[in-house]
Amino acid sequence: MKSNVLYFAACCSLLIFFSCKSRRSEKPRVLVFTKTVGYQHSSISAGVQAIRNLGDSNGFYTDTSSSADFFNEDTLKKYAAVIFLNTTGDLLKGNQEIALERYIQAGGGYMGIHAASDAEYDWGWYGRLVGAYFESHPEIQSAKLSVKDKDHPSTRHLPGEWTRTDEWYNFKKIGKDLTILITLDEKSYQGGTNGPDHPLAWYHEYDGGRAFYTELGHTEESYRDPLYLKHILGGILYAIGDNGKPDYTKAHSEYAPDEDRFSKTQLVEGVFFEPTELSILPNLDVLVAQRRGEIRVYKNETKQVKDAGFLNVYWKTDAPGVNAEEGLLGIKADPDFEKNNWVYLFYSPRDTSVNRLSRFKFRNDSIVTGTEQIILQF
């Protein structure tokens, strides 16, 4: 019995040791990110100062930057949370996006304030992290808010019905896994489109990390409102969590290879005119579509280019001073090309005003036009 007790005590000690090892010994540090590519809110500077003051009063350090260069692994791992404060547009590129993904997967925290949802529309992972994308908004006006969850640190101090003035977002692509904290009464103002359960603030666990978002915070007055300041403080504390160090063994997004891992070999020069797309065949021959309707093929064995077909496409208008951008715009070999010899072409036929996707047989280095099967046209 004594040995069992000692074994249990040893296990508890190890658990405590490793738990402490994963937590930071210093106060939490957050990064307030303020980059804007689209609309720039005049309240950003007030928001930055408000978060600094909250940090000074509530035991966390605050760093601020509008530079996307902060989004690398060595830098992000210093932070318990990142706060996107009224960020807009296409904020991060390439491996910067991957760095944020890996940081969240490693257990990091994210907080988005107001226009953080008006960003990165082509990066679906980010939209799912935030929980929704901005779609539209009416003019700034007063509205009634309903606090749905009083157990969260961002809402437990708020009245059940909260009337305030702000810019009220309508959202699209709203996540299904969100815990909604505050909703907006669309009967209390003009311009709402999300219905009776119009969400305004929420949180969720996402891809290994924590994410909190509040729509509130367009106006400069917000950052002098004690109720609002306690609201965003609760969101920051949720994003910080237990101030643990990111565990990058749990990260699974992969960085793009460094450019020095690639070499460029020029195959041919000066043999194409307005090429639009290429497709590589299993034998490493390369099909090339040209906008004016020509299909050419680069032969890997001979290193030569030859004609492989022609479509009569609409590529030039007869109207003076008017440019046409249609023509033969796309080419792609079927994934099972070795067995079926299908090649897909996207083009604008000259004889009718449509865009058309068709497939053709490719035999003896030629597109067989008589085998066309129309897949889609509009």
Buried (B, 14 or more C-beta within 10 A) or exposed (E): EEEEEEEEEEEEEEEEEEEEEEEEEEEBBBBBBBBBEEEBBEBBEBBBEBBBEBBEEEEBBBBBBBEBEBBBBEBBBBBBBBBBBBBBBBBBEEBBBBBBBBBBBBBBBBBBBBBBBBBBBEBEBBBBBBBBBBBEBBEEEEBBBBBBBEEBBBBEBBEEEBEBBBBBBBBBBBBEEBBBBBBBBBEBBEEBBBEEEBBBBBBBEBBBBBBBBBBBBBBBEBBEBEEBBBBBBBBBBBBBBEBBBBBEEEBEBEEEEEEEEEEEEEEEEEEBEEBBBBBEBEEEBBBBBBBBBBBBBBBBEEEEBEEBBBBEBBBBEEEEEEEBEBBBBBBBBBEEBEEEBBBBBBBBBBEEEEBBBBBBBBEEEBBBEEBBEEEEBE
